[in-house]
């Protein structure tokens, strides 16, 4: 279980009726741990209550085709680039970015990111 999912589980435990004393580690801001890989990306979605399932099949693309290649280039390794493969990757990345933009925009517009109040808290 990732750190973000543990934090979500702890918060849910605190909000449940039969809660026990659950410590929640505090961190300032969002920790992407330097490189944003697919697991951290999906954790960020979960942290704000958004559904990442439409892009979860893109794990290999994010981690291998983007992050690995980016790291190799950043560390000075020469990589040959095939124009057709680049164009395909470019289109896939644009689709992922469109999904993220649309999901975050929709959540901002309809307030989906806000915590739902339980009936016990409202009374």
Helices and strands as residue ranges (DSSP letters): H 3-15, H 38-47, G 53-58, H 59-60, I 61-68, H 69-74, H 83-110, H 119-122
